[in-house]
Amino acid sequence: MTIDDHHSRLAALRAELARRGLDGFLVPRSDEHQGEYVPARAERLAWLTGFTGSAGMAVVLTGRAAVFIDGRYTLQARAEVSDRDYEFLHLVEDPLISWLVAAFPCGGRVGFDPWLHTVNWWEKTRPKLAKAGIVLVAVGDNPLDAVWSNQPPPPLAQVRPHALSFTGCPAEIKRAALAETLRANRVGAVVLTQPDGIAWLLNIRGGDVPRTPLPLTFAIAFDDCRVELFIDRCKLGPDLAGHFGPGVTVHPPQALGAALDRLGHERLSVQIDAVTAAVWLLDRLVAAGATIERATDPCALPKACKSAVELEGARAAHRRDGVALVRFLHWLEGAVIRGGVNESAAAERLLDFRREGELFCDLSFDTISAAGPNGAIVHYRVTAASDRQLEPGSLYLVDSGGQYLDGTTDVTRTIAIGVPSAEMRVRFTLVLKGHISLATVRFPIGTTGSQLDVLARRPLWDASLDYDHGTGHGVGSYLSVHEGPQRISKRPNQVALRPGMILSNEPGCYVPGAYGIRIENLQAVRVCKASAVGGQAMLEFETLTLAPIDIALVEYGLLSPTERDWLDCYHRRVRETLVPLLEPDAAAWLETATRALGIRR
Amino acid sequence: MTIDDHHSRLAALRAELARRGLDGFLVPRSDEHQGEYVPARAERLAWLTGFTGSAGMAVVLTGRAAVFIDGRYTLQARAEVSDRDYEFLHLVEDPLISWLVAAFPCGGRVGFDPWLHTVNWWEKTRPKLAKAGIVLVAVGDNPLDAVWSNQPPPPLAQVRPHALSFTGCPAEIKRAALAETLRANRVGAVVLTQPDGIAWLLNIRGGDVPRTPLPLTFAIAFDDCRVELFIDRCKLGPDLAGHFGPGVTVHPPQALGAALDRLGHERLSVQIDAVTAAVWLLDRLVAAGATIERATDPCALPKACKSAVELEGARAAHRRDGVALVRFLHWLEGAVIRGGVNESAAAERLLDFRREGELFCDLSFDTISAAGPNGAIVHYRVTAASDRQLEPGSLYLVDSGGQYLDGTTDVTRTIAIGVPSAEMRVRFTLVLKGHISLATVRFPIGTTGSQLDVLARRPLWDASLDYDHGTGHGVGSYLSVHEGPQRISKRPNQVALRPGMILSNEPGCYVPGAYGIRIENLQAVRVCKASAVGGQAMLEFETLTLAPIDIALVEYGLLSPTERDWLDCYHRRVRETLVPLLEPDAAAWLETATRALGIRR
């Protein structure tokens, strides 16, 4: 693909806009479900501009065009996108609205695809543009699709039942609980737009996007337990015939509009999540006469609270993932000594080890395999151009995870290649102290992740350091590796942590141009058994991830006795759990890698 | 006052409601400014029901009536209010709305005084009641005032200039900065409804309510630096003549309505804080044709960020307050030994010592002087009926503060009377660990109090304990002892801590029926001088309060070396600062009370 191709695509889109009488058009990097991973068909931003990052928006006007990207993609966008055709702007710091207002001093008509923008975005953006005389025009058929001659079709990956032995809860029970919630809120139906929520509700999995077993689909759930699923019938394998049961009916995707009209004609009160639902859905419901109730996707919270079976699956998946990681780290040590390991080869080898594990289906995201300065790029993905050797005196950061049928994993380890510097050891130890502080906290019912975030940061703050990302995200059960509604982050979040929720604990420290450090385990919320006399019921975390933390990077003197005990206990658990599952040489390596610090006190 | 009097008042109010065709009326404990302290004239809830707590609402219907109070006032309300006349309901758990809906199955007309409810309250409450056919009727003249024959008149306390030597910033400069903010937000004027904000803006103080030097007044600030102040001229002393300067005009309170009308007629964009402004103001502005811009009171944030002069004043006030506290604690030790000290006598003696300090004007709130089980009542105020002796083997909790011309103080100390139990020592030490953790944190610019809250709680959480109140509130400069917008609390708060903000740090631990523990210092946010190499600019706290922490209650083994150092350093600072200001016997007592723990390690 050359810059010229993108230039002619831009010209073609402009011609199409002119034909339609539009002064501009918005091209976000999103699909109809606002998911993190999108199918090839929805890669409109990449097709038009060349930019392949996972977030961003292009705005095409008659005489100007711009790409809006966030800080992590500044360099990538400039490498991928022609600066003759596009201006480069920051998604947050240079807001779209002021750019449009400056571009259209006398007002204008800017088109957008109402399937690709959320209700919340639209309601915030529209009035601000309206003040400046700029009208946002919802365009029924996307003009970019009209000029994208070989646009891929919608994905048609097989949808499979997800067995009760993995979910622990029949779909009938989930549907009944959802219906009860709807009745309690006096809502007749809810439009479900999130594929992971629908997959959870109906105990199905698909394969329409990379890295996450999602069936791209919409559904309507009613207060009488019925669910209407809108999906191409050819995606449903024969084993789904008996899976759904009588309460679930399957309809072609094209039937969704008519189904929404019916909700309106019946004057139902219909619930929708304005944060994730496309404008198109709300418009259609309102036009049909439905009463709209806005509320968070009702699948999000119950999906986040894993069943006992899902938690047992997560533990098992983490044992297999731990075996793969130990084999990888053992291999890595030898490979570095033999010389000639680069980032892409390491990532490949790790994938090979994971593939050997039972129930492994896919990675849960593209592996971050980052040597030296690449480790400081938080969202780094190795390319042929960026691929680096793992060199002595550097740090190697590997953030990776697997999709197993019984659980989703996500783990980061930072490894000393050769002898690390004193600064590396001190900062790694500060990150570890933060990780331990969050891993060991006991907290009252009602506590949110926002309240706990500071625990992971404080040791870094004490050294005037910090990291510019969240501390923990929710993780699905053979579903999205990033899921809500809970989060451990500086940003306020009102969702209390509940037993069964799985979250990452991943503080870090980054020195641009030099190295990156991150330590990430997944941990599940559970009720604390040992409550003090006279105290209240408390919650705590159970660490799920099983992989050694590189003790060559631990500055023992900076750890308190309690912190040393935590590390020793964690390493003993890793050792005792994984050694029986390993071949002798990897087992011996793990014995050494997890030796107690006590002997060096 | 007898129950019968309140019964006949209720009957009189009901007759008045019947005359006006109302099915009910709301009687909140609030005045026109929604302040924590209200003038006698606004004590309508107490006059009607007998309830004297600082928060609550009565609802009077034709055949039923209820008082809504929060958990801290359950017992007090039952003691003060007749259960023949009133039902008792929880302000949060038994919401007003569902009670009204149950009381009026066929709808009804419920009156409210639009001066006594905020815009936010009204906008949340009205649609919910409307769904059930209940109309909230704004009543122009309060029907309760019509039957309260000897209702006190509005307070007319003298308003005085607050000298530049205390404020550090001329009012002209504050007005110019405010006008600039308004222009930046394209707002023509702002209606200021918060007396402390107006007092700060114009560098004046008053005396219309107890414990806080507030002039009860409204103001309108314009984008050209002009301010219209609505206040009875007889409140302005002669020394105010030259104080205001040409940009400030004084108008009688009755002229406010016409002034709002004028804003509307001029089609101005008018800013108002919906969280604190009375419904009456919004209604009048809207009726007059003004465009309403909702935003937080623009005085709140600059008022919270103290000037260098205000901070210097706070340090000086805390030295004087520390002297008073040390004299009091020294006296208390002897008085307990001599026997026969009760809560009210202790509070009186503490006030006497504070009165000896220069620039002392008043207490900043009614002293909490709580012996034994009374210490577990977080909002305890001693009465003749509750007054307890300070007895051996108990804890005495004293939470108090002073209004000095150069600063407002607020300090809590918990003192062992006789020999404390092991449990008391352990829990006191956990509270102390939390206090130290928050006192010593270093944090990045942009951090909010909500993020830091957990630091004060974690040592208690580790023991399955917690406290059911915030950790820290903002404190004014010779103004409200509780001020926003910053707060250190479990509840989300988006306001970043900024240099110059003064906050309390007051974790606690309460055992109902037995004892209460709280340790409170005030601390100011400042830029951290010692930033690590390669790190970013950080903020930290400067502890302002100077008073010994009872080391008889410290379980040394539970403190880390760092925590012991903090306590020793703090005590050294208290000693070195206050000993030169004390008479010999109190100085000698302080030397002992602040001796280093190092010697007992």
Chai-1 contact restraints between the chains, C-beta under 6 A:
chainA,res_idxA,chainB,res_idxB,connection_type,confidence,min_distance_angstrom,max_distance_angstrom,comment,restraint_id
A,R442,B,W461,contact,1.0,0.0,6.0,A-B,restraint_1
A,R442,B,D462,contact,1.0,0.0,6.0,A-B,restraint_2
A,F443,B,W461,contact,1.0,0.0,6.0,A-B,restraint_3
A,P444,B,D466,contact,1.0,0.0,6.0,A-B,restraint_4
A,Q451,B,V454,contact,1.0,0.0,6.0,A-B,restraint_5
A,V454,B,Q451,contact,1.0,0.0,6.0,A-B,restraint_6
A,V454,B,V454,contact,1.0,0.0,6.0,A-B,restraint_7
A,W461,B,R442,contact,1.0,0.0,6.0,A-B,restraint_8
A,W461,B,F443,contact,1.0,0.0,6.0,A-B,restraint_9
A,D462,B,R442,contact,1.0,0.0,6.0,A-B,restraint_10
A,A463,B,A532,contact,1.0,0.0,6.0,A-B,restraint_11
A,S464,B,S531,contact,1.0,0.0,6.0,A-B,restraint_12
A,S464,B,A532,contact,1.0,0.0,6.0,A-B,restraint_13
A,S464,B,G535,contact,1.0,0.0,6.0,A-B,restraint_14
A,S464,B,Q536,contact,1.0,0.0,6.0,A-B,restraint_15
A,S464,B,M538,contact,1.0,0.0,6.0,A-B,restraint_16
A,L465,B,G535,contact,1.0,0.0,6.0,A-B,restraint_17
A,D466,B,P444,contact,1.0,0.0,6.0,A-B,restraint_18
A,P492,B,P492,contact,1.0,0.0,6.0,A-B,restraint_19
A,S531,B,S464,contact,1.0,0.0,6.0,A-B,restraint_20
A,A532,B,A463,contact,1.0,0.0,6.0,A-B,restraint_21
A,A532,B,S464,contact,1.0,0.0,6.0,A-B,restraint_22
A,G535,B,S464,contact,1.0,0.0,6.0,A-B,restraint_23
A,G535,B,L465,contact,1.0,0.0,6.0,A-B,restraint_24
A,Q536,B,S464,contact,1.0,0.0,6.0,A-B,restraint_25
A,M538,B,S464,contact,1.0,0.0,6.0,A-B,restraint_26
